[in-house]
């Protein structure tokens, strides 16, 4: 799944927008979201993250690392 991401497009974008829903679908989609954010960050592309909070623990499972490893909107997001 990570290999399918259009990294060249991400690197020249003016903004990368990702959602918590995508990260919560599976471990593979969570990995793809983490990777896309890293590609954007390394290219200096701002990242917009819609947490799309759900109270069900299974919906949140893939997002935990996103809050601790990435800057969102210029601020490091912490638990």
N, C-alpha and C positions, 0 to 999 in steps of 0.2 A: 504494500500500500504506500509506504514512504517513497519508494522508487517511482510511483505513478504521479507524484506531485510535480507541477510545472514550476520548478525552482527558478528558471529564467524569467518567468512572468512575475513571480513573487519579488525577485530582486529589483525589478524596474517599476514596481507598482508604487503608487503614491500612498497606499494604505493597505494593510492586510486585516481583514475582519474575520474573526473566528468566533465560534459559539460553544458554550458548554454542552449543548445537546450533542454536537459532533463528538466531542471528547468523551462523553458518557456512553456512547453506543457500544464500544468495545475497546479492548486493549490496543488493537491495531489502529483504530481511529484516534485514540488518545495519543499514541505514538506519532501519528501523522500530524496532529495539531501541534504537538511539541516541536516536531521537526520544522514545520512551516513557520512557527514563531521564531525559531532559531535562525532560519534562513533570512527572514525579514529583519531581525535584529542585526545580524551580521552585515546586511546590506544597508542598514540605516533607515529601513522602512518602518514607519510607525505601525503599531499593532492596536487594533480595537478588539476588545474581548467582551462579548455579551455572556455573562455568567449564566443567565437563564436558570436561576436557582430553582431546584426542586427539593422537596423535603425527603424524598425517598433515597435511601442510602445507595441503592444500585444506580441511580441516575447520577449521583455525585462521584462515584468510584473513580472515574477516569480524570476528574478535574483537580483532585487534591494537589498534584504536583505542579499544575499550572499556576496556582496561587503562590507557590513558594519559589519558583524558579525563573519567573519572567517579570519584566517591568510592563505594566499596562498603563497606557496614558501618561507615560513619563514617570510613573511612581512604581517602586517595587511593591508588589502586592504580598502581604504576609497573612499567615493564618491567625 
